[in-house]
Amino acid sequence: MNAEDICYAPARILSAEIAAGHLSPLEIVDAAIARAERLQPVLNFVAVDRYEKARAEARAATEAIARGEIAGPLHGIPITIKDNLATAGDLMTNGSHACADIVAQADVTLAARLRAAGVIVVAKTTLPELAHKMLTDSPKYGITRNPWSLAHTPGGSSGGASAAVAAGVGPLAVGTEGGGSIRCPASCAGILGLKATLGRIPAEFFPESFANFVFAGPMTRDVEDLAIMLSVMSGEDRRDPHSLGVAPFAPAADADTPRGIKIGWLPRFGAYPIAPDVASATADTMKALQRDGGSAVEDIDTKLFDDVFDYYVVIATASRATLTPPLLARHGDRMTDTIKDMVRQGTGYSAVDWQKASDRRTVLFRGVQELLTHYDVLAMPTLLSPAKPVDAGGAMNTPMYAEWCAPLYPFNLTGHPALSIPCGWNAEGLPIGLQLVGRWYDEARLLAIARWIEATRPWMQRRPPV
């Protein structure tokens, strides 16, 4: 393999090459770092580099192999982690001058589990300040750009993660989301992004556990890599009540085909229009699943999702108004105006307003549960149009977010697993994503469909022009 082929190889292939003695962790990590250094001036996806630490860890991983010691299924594989998740001894800046000097004292659970499986963290990736919008730019780091088009965003708020994976800086990344911030950038950058079932991957890092709508999850170019990451990251953590009693993910032995799966297809989603190129690409994929994949696909016409934003925005801005004011008090003159606007809006709601929104959240959950008694999986476009220009805005309390991301935030509220899969490109060469939503803890069925789409429409063969 040449250096570029190493950078674009799936983790499962790199692991096989390491096991066969054809590649070492140090060679793989060096290739990822070299690519990151070359592309950083163009894409601006690295918030905090760990290059020297990563090289030292890669040397240790290489030496461990010589001793016959393999840490786990991802031994020696490079990964990036979004810079709002703690990795011990590293800066955790959250894209903000307000957090510029924070050094994490310990790994979050998912990072500790990934390290135990052998990954090597090469960088922390960029995000909008405090992850508050769906485009990735911040006062601390500036604009992050999409490898498929430098004039467009890689999405947000995990945009640095999506840009890194799409551009070949390691096969794996970890993102977070409170309203679609894994799935939006996955769709924008033409990769996979999974929001697992609430509690499947512990979210002990978020202050609110019981009414939680925030998730961390894997982002990859390869379906099997996604499954491996999920198996490593998932399972109980005593600090997250939703994770208690939840077993680590293990793919079902017979879940490798979409044949016989009943899919409810939403050709319209909520009250918002879908861009024609998105409608066409996603509908073509559904037709192929029915015609060639053996799935039963049935159109759904429902008003269940029409007004979700009206109560999602109450929950999301109230959370922001709870968490952000201490930072604004000390650093407000250096923080984003759109964060201040979200705090003002959230502060304006009463406890009764929040409770009403929470009650509506329950109604939504029960409505989705009812749909999933008739269908194994729900399908819809991930976003209602492809990637936006880098200056399009995208704060999570704005009409642009409400429309563009309409298929995303409902499932943060309901907790159902949701997977974005690449399914095509538009005439400008921008990726288009298809979203699959499943029953609680039924990620295996979503991955079965994704494997079939990957095999029949192999997006791995197409690389961005950077």
Secondary structure, 3 states (H helix, E strand, C coil): CCHHHHHHCCHHHHHHHHHCCCCCHHHHHHHHHHHHHHHHHHHCCEEEECHHHHHHHHHHHHHHHHCCCCCCCCCCCEEEEECCCCCCCCECCCCCHHHCCCECCCCCHHHHHHHHCCCEEEEEECCCHHHCECCCEECCCEECCECCECCECCCCCCHHHHHHHHCCCCCEEEEEECCCCCHHHHHHHCCEEEECCCCCCCCCCCCCCCCCCCEEEEEECCHHHHHHHHHHHCCCCCCCHHHCCCCCCCCCCCCCCCCCCEEEECCCECCECCCHHHHHHHHHHHHHHHHCCCCEEEECCCCCCCCHHHHHHHHHHHHHHHHCHHHHHHHHHHCCHHHHHHHHHHHCCCHHHHHHHHHHHHHHHHHHHHHHHHCCEEEEECCCCCCCECCCCCECCCHHHHHHCCCCHHHHHHCCCEEEEEEEECCCCCEEEEEEEECCCCHHHHHHHHHHHHHHCCHHHCCCCC
